[in-house]
Structures are given as C-alpha cells and as structure tokens.
Amino acid sequence: MSSSTFNQITKRLENLPENMQKDVLKYVKRLSKHELKGVSGKLFAQFTGCISSEDLEIMKNEIELACEKVDKNEW
C-alpha cells in the first residue's frame, strides 16, 4: 500500500466514531482472510502450441475488429 493511500485511510479513520472504527477493523480482517491465490504459469505450459498459428491469427483479427468498439445505440 502506498503511503499516500495509508495516510488517507488513517485520516478518515481518525474522524470516525470508535464503533465505526471497529467495523472498519472487522472489515479489514475479513479482507485479509481472502488472500488472492493465483495459478502457477507452469500449469499452463502444457498447453503451449495447442492452438495453430492460423487460428491465433483469426482470433487476433476478430479481437481487433470487435473489441473496444462502442455501440452508442446498444442501451
């Protein structure tokens, strides 16, 4: 956590009543129990080369065509 973020949190906590500070503490404790667990890249290495170069090129082209386009009339 950057010192800026920490300082902002601390300042806001100081202004809260004690019962709310305790609520924040409970929340932070719950967050720390849910550590992010990733998957080793070694597990995916077995799939290297499974997709042909031609298929990868098709996927790349489709992504470039369809992604990041906004349809203003969609909603």
MIDOSE-1310 file (N, C-alpha, C; in nm, 2 decimals, decimal comma, always signed):
residues 75
msss	+0,09/-0,12/+0,00/+0,00/+0,00/+0,00/+0,09/+0,12/+0,00; +0,06/+0,22/-0,08/+0,14/+0,34/-0,09/+0,12/+0,42/+0,04; +0,21/+0,50/+0,08/+0,20/+0,58/+0,20/+0,09/+0,68/+0,18; +0,06/+0,73/+0,06/-0,05/+0,82/+0,04/-0,18/+0,75/+0,07
tfnq	-0,20/+0,63/+0,02/-0,33/+0,56/+0,05/-0,34/+0,54/+0,20; -0,23/+0,49/+0,26/-0,24/+0,47/+0,40/-0,27/+0,59/+0,48; -0,21/+0,70/+0,44/-0,24/+0,83/+0,51/-0,38/+0,87/+0,49; -0,44/+0,85/+0,38/-0,58/+0,89/+0,35/-0,67/+0,81/+0,44
itkr	-0,64/+0,68/+0,44/-0,72/+0,59/+0,53/-0,71/+0,63/+0,67; -0,59/+0,65/+0,72/-0,57/+0,69/+0,86/-0,65/+0,82/+0,90; -0,64/+0,92/+0,81/-0,71/+1,04/+0,84/-0,86/+1,02/+0,85; -0,91/+0,95/+0,76/-1,06/+0,92/+0,76/-1,09/+0,84/+0,89
lenl	-1,01/+0,74/+0,92/-1,04/+0,66/+1,04/-1,04/+0,75/+1,17; -0,95/+0,84/+1,17/-0,94/+0,92/+1,29/-1,07/+1,00/+1,32; -1,14/+1,03/+1,22/-1,26/+1,11/+1,23/-1,38/+1,03/+1,25; -1,37/+0,90/+1,25/-1,49/+0,81/+1,27/-1,51/+0,79/+1,42
penm	-1,63/+0,77/+1,46/-1,65/+0,72/+1,60/-1,59/+0,58/+1,62; -1,56/+0,55/+1,74/-1,49/+0,43/+1,78/-1,57/+0,30/+1,73; -1,70/+0,31/+1,74/-1,78/+0,19/+1,69/-1,76/+0,17/+1,54; -1,75/+0,27/+1,46/-1,73/+0,26/+1,32/-1,59/+0,22/+1,29
qkdv	-1,49/+0,27/+1,37/-1,35/+0,22/+1,35/-1,34/+0,07/+1,37; -1,42/+0,02/+1,47/-1,42/-0,12/+1,50/-1,48/-0,20/+1,38; -1,58/-0,14/+1,32/-1,64/-0,20/+1,20/-1,54/-0,21/+1,09; -1,46/-0,10/+1,07/-1,36/-0,10/+0,96/-1,26/-0,21/+0,99
lkyv	-1,22/-0,22/+1,12/-1,12/-0,32/+1,15/-1,17/-0,46/+1,12; -1,30/-0,49/+1,15/-1,35/-0,62/+1,12/-1,35/-0,64/+0,97; -1,38/-0,54/+0,90/-1,39/-0,55/+0,75/-1,25/-0,58/+0,70; -1,15/-0,51/+0,75/-1,01/-0,53/+0,70/-0,96/-0,67/+0,74
krls	-1,00/-0,72/+0,85/-0,97/-0,86/+0,89/-1,03/-0,96/+0,80; -1,15/-0,93/+0,76/-1,22/-1,03/+0,66/-1,15/-1,02/+0,53; -1,11/-0,90/+0,49/-1,04/-0,89/+0,36/-0,91/-0,97/+0,36; -0,84/-0,96/+0,47/-0,71/-1,02/+0,47/-0,72/-1,18/+0,48
khel	-0,83/-1,23/+0,51/-0,85/-1,37/+0,51/-0,87/-1,42/+0,37; -0,91/-1,34/+0,28/-0,94/-1,38/+0,14/-0,82/-1,34/+0,05; -0,70/-1,39/+0,08/-0,58/-1,36/+0,00/-0,60/-1,42/-0,14; -0,55/-1,34/-0,23/-0,56/-1,38/-0,37/-0,46/-1,50/-0,40
kgvs	-0,52/-1,60/-0,46/-0,43/-1,72/-0,49/-0,43/-1,74/-0,64; -0,32/-1,73/-0,69/-0,30/-1,74/-0,84/-0,27/-1,88/-0,87; -0,25/-1,91/-1,00/-0,22/-2,04/-1,05/-0,08/-2,02/-1,12; +0,00/-2,12/-1,09/+0,14/-2,11/-1,15/+0,13/-2,12/-1,30
gklf	+0,21/-2,04/-1,37/+0,22/-2,05/-1,51/+0,27/-2,19/-1,56; +0,34/-2,26/-1,47/+0,38/-2,39/-1,51/+0,26/-2,48/-1,55; +0,15/-2,46/-1,48/+0,03/-2,54/-1,51/-0,02/-2,52/-1,65; +0,00/-2,40/-1,71/-0,04/-2,37/-1,84/+0,06/-2,40/-1,95
aqft	+0,18/-2,43/-1,91/+0,29/-2,45/-2,00/+0,26/-2,57/-2,09; +0,18/-2,67/-2,03/+0,15/-2,79/-2,11/+0,06/-2,76/-2,23; +0,00/-2,65/-2,23/-0,09/-2,61/-2,35/-0,02/-2,53/-2,45; +0,11/-2,50/-2,43/+0,19/-2,43/-2,53/+0,18/-2,50/-2,67
gcis	+0,15/-2,42/-2,77/+0,15/-2,48/-2,90/+0,02/-2,55/-2,94; -0,08/-2,56/-2,85/-0,20/-2,63/-2,88/-0,29/-2,56/-2,98; -0,27/-2,43/-3,00/-0,35/-2,35/-3,09/-0,26/-2,32/-3,21; -0,31/-2,35/-3,33/-0,23/-2,33/-3,45/-0,21/-2,18/-3,48
sedl	-0,11/-2,15/-3,55/-0,07/-2,01/-3,58/-0,19/-1,95/-3,66; -0,25/-2,03/-3,75/-0,36/-1,98/-3,83/-0,48/-1,94/-3,74; -0,51/-2,03/-3,64/-0,62/-2,00/-3,55/-0,59/-1,88/-3,46; -0,47/-1,86/-3,42/-0,43/-1,75/-3,34/-0,44/-1,62/-3,42
eimk	-0,41/-1,62/-3,55/-0,42/-1,51/-3,63/-0,57/-1,47/-3,65; -0,66/-1,57/-3,67/-0,80/-1,54/-3,68/-0,85/-1,48/-3,55; -0,81/-1,54/-3,43/-0,86/-1,48/-3,30/-0,81/-1,34/-3,29; -0,68/-1,31/-3,32/-0,63/-1,18/-3,31/-0,71/-1,08/-3,40
neie	-0,74/-1,12/-3,52/-0,82/-1,03/-3,61/-0,96/-1,00/-3,56; -1,02/-1,11/-3,50/-1,16/-1,09/-3,45/-1,16/-1,00/-3,33; -1,06/-1,01/-3,25/-1,05/-0,93/-3,13/-1,03/-0,78/-3,17; -0,94/-0,76/-3,27/-0,92/-0,62/-3,31/-1,04/-0,56/-3,38
lace	-1,12/-0,65/-3,44/-1,24/-0,60/-3,51/-1,36/-0,57/-3,41; -1,37/-0,65/-3,31/-1,49/-0,64/-3,22/-1,46/-0,57/-3,09; -1,34/-0,58/-3,04/-1,32/-0,52/-2,91/-1,30/-0,37/-2,91; -1,33/-0,31/-2,80/-1,31/-0,16/-2,78/-1,39/-0,08/-2,88
kvdk	-1,50/-0,14/-2,93/-1,59/-0,06/-3,01/-1,72/-0,03/-2,93; -1,76/+0,09/-2,93/-1,88/+0,13/-2,85/-1,99/+0,15/-2,94; -2,10/+0,08/-2,91/-2,23/+0,09/-2,99/-2,32/+0,19/-2,91; -2,32/+0,31/-2,95/-2,40/+0,41/-2,87/-2,55/+0,38/-2,86
new	-2,60/+0,30/-2,95/-2,74/+0,26/-2,95/-2,77/+0,13/-2,88; -2,67/+0,08/-2,83/-2,68/-0,05/-2,76/-2,77/-0,04/-2,64; -2,77/+0,06/-2,57/-2,85/+0,07/-2,45/-2,98/+0,14/-2,49
